[in-house]
Amino acid sequence: MIFQNKHILLCITGGIAAYKSVELLRLLKKAGAGVTVIMTESAKKFVGITTFEVLSENPVLSDLYFDTEASVKHIDLAKRADAVVVAPATANTIAKLAAGIADNALTTTLLAVTCPVMVCPSMNTDMYQNLRVQRNLDILEKDGWHILDPDSGVLACKTTGAGRLPEPWFIADRIEAMLTRKDLKGKRVLISAGPTVEAIDPVRYVSNHSSGKMGYAIAKAAEKRGAEVTLVSGPVHLETPVGVERINIETCDEMAARMLSYLNDADIIIKVAAVADYKPVDPKSGKIKKKAGNTELILNMVENPDILKLIGERKTKKQFLVGFAAETEDLEKNAALKIKKKNLDMIAANLVGSKDSGFKADTNKVKLIFKDGSSLDIPLMEKEELANILIDTILEKMR
Ligand SMILES: Cc1cc2nc3c(=O)[nH]c(=O)nc-3n(C[C@H](O)[C@H](O)[C@H](O)COP(=O)(O)O)c2cc1C
């Protein structure tokens, strides 16, 4: 959402990683951004401008003196830009930017921009570690520009070390973070997500259909808004959101121990995980064999700790506790009862069972119920968008 109606200047310099900028451009466009590409003369030796013009649907700016009669192109672009990303950034261009040199379309435009700028250095490891390059990056950072550290690995020059341009999805993610308001700065957010898994024997288990998508969307949104986020997660098939500390657990007991150990430091606790209410009393150490003639197998279960209740009992007045209630019936009645019983500040209640809401879906529809009895209906929307609305609501209630 953040990229909608935003204009981004994608500045490309003459490094071997220039080919990755094609994918970065594609991702930014797909996310809804308008993009203008600026290339140095050296950059054009690595990737041709046609690809960038077609994908960006805009002319590439490379020659400062082209078409000057119609407008002062670089100043127009600088004024219109909501964000600038220099990817890849060569040692040469980094040095020019740090010194304030304006000798081509890219460096001249960057002297005129007032929006946030991200520089993504990419070069051979010895070049990257060179004192002059480091000094120039320090200058840019102290001036308020964002420097994205390069990845480590095998480089095009066959050496191994720091200097590789991060993957395009990662750069796009960090541009999104750069553009997001930091209204959770200084706050610690503790989130649980995904299912728990309780062993029956070494090969079988009791679990549920939670995909973890809602909890991960909240973790991702909170990190982008400046929070320090800890995500206690059951087994899911999702990437850890960038910048989030993820703690993997399997059982309810493990989740309870981890949540309680992080509780004191947290300002906001959001329990999205679908925790098994019961676990097998006596998980077998060997595989349970099928016995001839046995048509039934009785599994004795025992109650798991109620993590939300334990947190509710320990939480201080300054902490804000949110629970999720997935119900198949009597949604509001059950949610209101849960708020009282577990000392919650807010509950996000949703009906599971429909395809576009609840477990596994990318969208969700919830009713937010507060401890004073008031409520707010949130219509069906993407879980990522809902995550931001939840955070807005929590911040408003905390104020
Ligand atoms: C094959 C090749 C690969 C290069 N790769 C890089 C690179 O990854 N990073 C870098 O800083 N310079 C690299 N250079 C050097 C730059 O192209 C050179 O410093 C150039 O002047 C940069 O110009 P620009 O900053 O205006 O784009 C490479 C040069 C060649 C010939």
The ligand as an ORCA input file, in Angstrom:
! r2SCAN-3c Opt
* xyz 0 1
  C      33.318     -5.624    -15.484
  C      33.305     -4.501    -14.498
  C      32.595     -4.653    -13.340
  C      32.564     -3.605    -12.391
  N      31.853     -3.784    -11.249
  C      31.870     -2.811    -10.302
  C      31.153     -2.992     -9.103
  O      30.500     -4.021     -8.881
  N      31.212     -2.003     -8.188
  C      31.919     -0.846     -8.391
  O      31.952     -0.014     -7.506
  N      32.587     -0.661     -9.539
  C      32.579     -1.595    -10.512
  N      33.266     -1.396    -11.683
  C      33.965     -0.137    -11.892
  C      33.024      0.963    -12.333
  O      32.323      0.575    -13.521
  C      33.802      2.252    -12.557
  O      34.361      2.687    -11.342
  C      32.985      3.342    -13.180
  O      33.748      4.501    -13.297
  C      31.734      3.629    -12.362
  O      31.026      4.703    -12.927
  P      29.662      5.256    -12.307
  O      29.854      5.339    -10.840
  O      29.494      6.600    -12.948
  O      28.603      4.330    -12.732
  C      33.287     -2.412    -12.637
  C      33.966     -2.265    -13.833
  C      33.995     -3.293    -14.755
  C      34.779     -3.098    -16.044
*
